[in-house]
Amino acid sequence: MTAARAADGIHPAALLGGAAGWALSLAPGQLPRPALLSAAAATVFALLGLGAGALLGRYVLPRSLRHRTAPRQLVIGSLIAAAAILIGALWWQEEVRGTFGLPPAGIGWVAATGLIPLAAATAVSRLPRRALMIGALTIAAIGAPAAGAHAAPDLPDDAHVVYSAVDDPEHPSADRFDARAEDLVRRWRASGGLHRRAVVIAVPTGSGWVDSAAVDGFRRHFGGSVRILALQYSQVPSWQAYLSSPQDAGSSATAVVRALDATLSRISPDERPEVYLFGQSLGAIGADAARSWAAGHDVPVAGTVLAGAPAGTVESLPDCAPRVSLANATDPVTEFSPSLLWHRPVQPGGTQTVGQQPTLHAPWLPGVSFIGTALDLAVSLDGPSGSGHNYGIEQGLAAGSIPGGCQTIGPRAAS
């Protein structure tokens, strides 16, 4: 069956809606898009566009236009336009893949992106609505248990890390951040933490993960004279933790800062280790919240290191502030937000762009860039360190490049 024959009987609005949805799924991004992801996105967007167009044609257009079918010229024109768009998308993919040293996408990518959505749209337009509903419910029933699964914390096997787990049977007060933070600080002190150059409060991601590369960086920067404290606040992936309890990352980190300061305030300033805050991804939100709390309560913090902070979640600071915020040039997490629909992504003040620099930068287009960035999220963890949402040892080494703070201009100096 030819594509033109497959479109027989379809309303022009449905045809154009499906084609527009399919084209939007090819919005350019900064990361390589596997054939499976491209096919899935193209199919979903094509079906959404097809459905929207069908509803428009059936209920919105004038009654005289509701029962028309797409003429052959429109079908052929749509196919020619789709072929041109697919060629452009393939060219972009080849350029992006070349940036990361990956092999060409090839004919398989083209076939998956073009033919699978066409076959799905043809099938959907001809299947009864009852069969479609049963299929959707089956997919939802299969996917729901996996979405709610807990993720086990991935911890560095490092003696420099002092960790408090949510489900630690040795600490029955695991549901109270303050009690657990006090216990964590006692264990840090028992490990000889007071005699080290620095102590880093590392805020884990939602599942409780602490990046071993960051730990390596801090250990190298401080010559091994450091302890890293981490208090787990959740057992689910970061996106679930952010939606269900976004305040927990900051509350848990602040509890550790408070407990640590209660101990250090009794020590001579010359003998105290320097205190640093660190967080990656959702942990960056918690670390910055703790930094803000410490600044408001005159609690001394030598510096804060953030990596991959989600867009719009951390305070914008002057470049001279004692905070370093790292963002990979191809990290979609640092750009994706609803505001991307209507304006270009804006990084908070004090952000340093690191990682693999792309040879091409996707232009910002209203709506289109939002979709392209959203699709990049799905593969943001698939590449090596320095690409997407993957960071490396530079996180810990960034403690050596934290600015010393902004100079306050007094009345005499300003006159």
C-alpha positions in Angstrom: 0.0 0.0 0.0 1.4 3.4 -1.0 1.4 6.3 1.4 -1.0 8.1 -0.8 -3.4 5.1 -0.7 -3.0 4.9 3.1 -4.2 8.5 3.4 -7.4 7.9 1.4 -10.4 9.0 3.4 -8.5 11.1 5.9 -9.6 14.7 6.6 -7.2 17.4 5.5 -7.0 18.8 9.0 -6.1 15.4 10.4 -3.4 14.9 7.7 -1.9 18.3 8.3 -2.1 17.9 12.1 -0.3 14.5 12.0 2.4 15.9 9.7 2.9 18.9 11.9 3.2 16.8 15.0 5.6 14.5 13.4 7.7 17.5 12.2 7.8 18.9 15.8 9.2 15.6 17.1 12.3 16.3 15.0 13.1 19.5 16.8 16.9 19.9 17.0 18.7 19.1 20.2 22.3 19.1 21.4 22.5 15.3 22.1 22.5 12.3 19.8 19.0 10.9 19.4 18.8 7.1 19.1 16.6 5.5 16.5 14.3 4.0 19.1 13.7 7.4 20.9 13.3 9.2 17.6 10.7 6.6 16.4 8.8 6.7 19.7 8.7 10.5 19.8 7.8 10.8 16.1 5.0 8.3 16.5 3.5 9.9 19.7 3.6 13.5 18.2 2.2 12.3 14.9 -0.7 10.6 16.7 -1.3 13.6 18.9 -1.3 15.9 15.8 -3.6 13.5 14.0 -6.0 13.4 16.8 -6.0 17.2 17.2 -6.6 17.6 13.5 -9.4 15.1 13.5 -11.2 16.9 16.3 -10.7 20.2 14.6 -12.1 18.9 11.4 -15.1 17.2 13.1 -16.2 19.8 15.7 -14.6 23.2 14.9 -14.6 23.7 11.2 -17.8 24.8 9.5 -20.3 22.0 8.8 -19.7 22.2 5.1 -16.0 21.3 5.6 -16.4 18.5 8.1 -16.7 15.6 5.7 -14.0 16.4 3.2 -11.1 14.1 2.4 -7.5 15.1 1.7 -6.9 15.5 -2.1 -4.1 13.6 -3.6 -2.2 16.8 -4.3 -2.2 17.6 -0.5 -1.0 14.1 0.3 1.9 14.2 -2.2 2.8 17.7 -1.1 2.9 16.6 2.5 5.1 13.7 1.6 7.6 15.9 -0.2 7.7 18.3 2.7 8.2 15.4 5.1 11.1 14.1 3.1 12.8 17.5 3.1 12.3 17.8 6.9 13.7 14.3 7.4 16.8 15.0 5.4 17.4 18.1 7.5 16.9 16.2 10.7 19.3 13.5 9.5 21.9 16.2 8.7 21.6 17.7 12.2 21.9 14.2 13.8 25.1 13.5 11.8 26.6 16.8 13.0 25.6 16.2 16.6 26.9 12.6 16.5 30.2 13.8 15.0 30.7 16.1 18.0 30.7 13.0 20.3 32.6 10.8 18.0 29.7 8.5 17.3 29.1 6.6 14.0 26.6 8.0 11.5 22.9 7.5 12.2 22.4 5.6 8.9 19.4 4.4 7.0 18.0 2.6 10.1 17.5 5.9 11.8 15.7 7.3 8.8 13.4 4.3 8.4 12.5 4.3 12.1 11.8 8.0 12.2 9.8 8.1 9.0 8.1 4.7 8.5 7.1 3.7 12.0 5.1 6.8 12.6 3.4 6.5 9.2 2.4 2.9 9.9 1.2 3.8 13.4 -0.9 6.7 12.1 -2.4 4.5 9.4 -3.3 1.8 11.9 -4.8 4.2 14.4 -6.9 5.9 11.8 -8.5 2.6 10.9 -8.8 0.8 14.3 -12.0 1.0 16.3 -11.9 3.4 19.3 -12.5 0.5 21.7 -9.4 -1.3 20.6 -7.3 1.9 21.0 -8.6 2.4 24.6 -7.8 -1.2 25.6 -4.3 -0.8 24.2 -3.7 2.5 26.1 -5.0 1.0 29.4 -2.7 -2.1 29.0 0.4 0.1 28.4 -0.5 2.2 31.5 -1.0 -0.9 33.7 2.4 -2.2 32.6 4.2 1.1 33.1 2.7 2.2 36.4 4.5 -0.3 38.7 7.9 0.6 37.2 7.3 4.3 37.6 6.7 3.9 41.4 9.7 1.7 42.1 12.3 2.9 44.6 15.9 3.4 43.5 18.7 2.1 45.7 21.4 4.7 46.6 24.6 4.4 44.6 27.4 5.3 47.1 31.1 5.7 46.5 33.3 3.1 48.2 35.3 5.7 49.9 36.4 6.1 53.6 36.2 9.9 53.2 32.4 9.7 52.9 30.2 9.7 56.0 26.7 8.7 54.9 23.3 8.6 56.6 20.7 6.4 54.8 17.0 6.7 55.2 16.5 3.1 55.9 19.6 2.6 58.1 18.4 0.2 60.9 21.1 1.5 63.3 19.5 4.9 63.4 15.8 4.7 64.3 15.3 8.4 64.0 15.7 8.2 60.3 12.5 10.1 59.6 13.7 13.2 61.4 16.3 15.3 59.6 17.6 17.2 62.7 18.2 14.0 64.7 19.8 12.2 61.8 22.0 15.3 61.1 23.2 15.4 64.7 24.0 11.7 64.5 25.8 12.2 61.2 28.0 15.0 62.7 28.8 12.9 65.7 30.0 10.1 63.4 32.0 12.7 61.4 33.7 13.9 64.5 34.4 10.3 65.6 36.1 9.7 62.2 38.6 12.5 62.9 36.8 15.1 60.8 37.8 18.0 63.1 41.4 17.4 62.2 40.9 17.7 58.4 41.3 20.8 56.3 37.7 20.8 55.1 34.3 19.2 55.4 32.0 19.0 52.4 28.2 18.7 52.9 27.2 16.8 49.8 23.5 16.8 49.1 22.5 13.6 47.3 20.2 13.3 44.4 16.6 12.0 44.9 17.6 8.3 45.1 20.4 9.1 47.6 23.2 9.0 45.0 26.5 10.7 45.6 28.8 11.1 42.6 32.1 9.3 43.1 33.8 11.6 40.6 32.9 14.6 42.7 34.3 12.8 45.8 37.5 12.1 43.9 37.8 15.8 42.9 37.3 17.1 46.5 39.8 14.5 47.8 42.4 15.5 45.2 41.9 19.2 45.8 42.3 18.9 49.6 45.1 16.4 49.4 42.9 13.8 51.2 42.4 16.0 54.2 38.6 16.2 53.8 35.4 14.4 54.9 32.2 14.4 52.9 28.9 14.3 54.8 25.8 13.1 53.0 22.3 12.7 54.4 19.8 10.8 52.3 16.3 12.4 52.1 14.5 10.2 49.5 14.5 6.8 47.9 13.0 7.6 44.5 14.5 9.1 41.3 15.1 12.8 41.4 12.2 13.8 39.2 9.8 12.0 41.5 11.3 13.4 44.6 11.2 16.9 43.1 7.5 16.6 42.2 6.4 14.9 45.5 8.5 16.8 48.1 10.8 19.5 46.5 11.6 21.0 49.9 13.3 17.9 51.4 16.6 18.4 49.6 17.0 21.9 51.1 15.6 20.9 54.5 17.9 18.0 55.0 21.0 20.0 53.8 20.1 22.8 56.2 19.7 20.4 59.1 23.3 19.2 58.4 24.6 22.7 58.2 22.9 23.6 61.5 24.2 20.5 63.3 27.7 21.0 62.0 27.7 24.7 63.0 26.6 23.8 66.5 29.7 21.7 66.9 32.1 24.0 65.1 30.9 27.1 67.1 32.5 25.6 70.2 35.9 25.3 68.4 38.5 28.0 67.9 38.2 29.6 64.5 41.8 28.8 63.8 41.2 25.1 64.4 38.0 24.6 62.5 37.9 22.9 59.1 36.5 24.9 56.2 32.9 24.1 55.4 31.8 23.6 51.8 28.4 22.8 50.2 28.0 20.6 47.1 25.1 19.3 45.1 24.4 17.9 41.7 21.1 18.0 39.9 18.3 17.9 42.6 21.1 18.0 45.2 22.1 21.4 43.7 18.7 22.8 44.7 19.3 21.5 48.3 22.8 22.8 48.5 21.9 26.3 47.3 18.9 26.4 49.8 21.3 25.5 52.6 23.8 28.2 51.4 21.0 30.8 51.5 20.0 29.7 55.0 23.6 29.8 56.2 24.1 33.3 54.7 20.9 34.5 56.5 22.0 33.1 59.8 25.7 34.2 59.7 26.9 30.6 59.5 30.3 30.6 57.9 30.5 28.6 54.6 33.8 28.8 52.6 32.1 28.1 49.3 29.4 26.2 47.4 29.7 24.1 44.3 26.7 23.2 42.2 26.6 21.0 39.1 23.8 20.6 36.7 21.3 22.7 38.6 17.8 22.4 37.0 16.8 25.5 35.2 15.2 28.2 37.4 15.8 26.5 40.7 18.8 28.3 42.2 19.4 31.9 43.0 21.3 34.1 40.5 24.4 35.5 42.2 27.1 37.9 41.1 30.2 36.3 39.6 32.2 37.4 42.7 30.0 35.4 45.1 31.6 32.4 46.8 29.7 29.9 44.7 30.5 28.0 41.5 27.7 26.7 39.4 28.8 24.3 36.7 26.7 23.5 33.6 27.7 21.3 30.7 27.3 23.0 27.4 25.0 20.1 26.3 23.1 19.6 29.5 19.3 19.9 28.9 18.5 19.8 32.6 20.0 23.3 33.1 17.8 24.7 30.3 14.5 22.9 30.4 11.6 24.8 32.0 8.2 26.1 30.9 9.7 29.5 30.2 11.7 27.9 27.3 8.4 28.0 25.4 8.6 31.8 25.1 12.2 32.9 25.6 15.8 31.7 25.3 17.3 29.8 28.3 19.1 32.0 30.8 21.7 30.6 33.2 21.9 32.1 36.7 24.7 34.5 37.5 27.9 32.7 38.5 27.4 29.8 36.1 30.5 28.3 34.4 30.0 26.4 31.1 32.0 23.2 31.1 32.1 19.9 29.3 32.1 19.0 25.6 31.5 22.0 23.4 29.1 21.2 20.5 30.1 22.2 17.0 26.5 23.3 16.3 24.2 25.2 18.7 20.5 24.5 18.3 18.8 27.8 17.6 16.1 28.9 20.0 12.6 28.7 18.4 9.4 29.3 20.4 7.9 26.0 21.3 10.3 24.0 19.1 13.2 24.4 21.4 11.1 23.2 24.3 10.4 20.0 22.5 14.0 19.4 21.4 15.3 20.0 24.9 12.6 17.8 26.4 13.7 14.9 24.1 17.4 15.6 25.1 16.4 14.9 28.7 15.6 11.3 27.8 19.3 10.6 26.7 21.0 13.2 29.0 22.7 10.4 31.1 23.7 8.2 28.2 27.0 9.8 27.2 30.4 10.1 28.8 31.5 12.6 31.5 31.2 16.1 30.2 28.2 15.4 28.0 24.6 15.9 28.8 23.9 15.6 32.5 27.1 13.7 33.3 29.7 15.5 35.3 33.2 14.5 36.4 36.1 15.2 38.7 35.9 18.9 37.8 33.0 19.2 40.4 35.3 18.6 43.3 38.2 20.5 41.8 35.9 23.5 41.4 36.4 24.1 45.2 39.7 25.7 44.2 38.1 28.3 41.9 35.4 29.6 44.2 35.5 33.4 44.3 36.5 35.0 47.6 33.3 37.1 47.8 32.1 40.5 46.7 33.6 43.7 48.1 31.1 45.9 49.9 31.5 49.5 48.7 31.2 51.9 51.6 30.1 55.5 51.4 33.6 56.9 51.4 34.8 54.5 48.6 31.8 55.3 46.5 32.1 59.1 46.8 
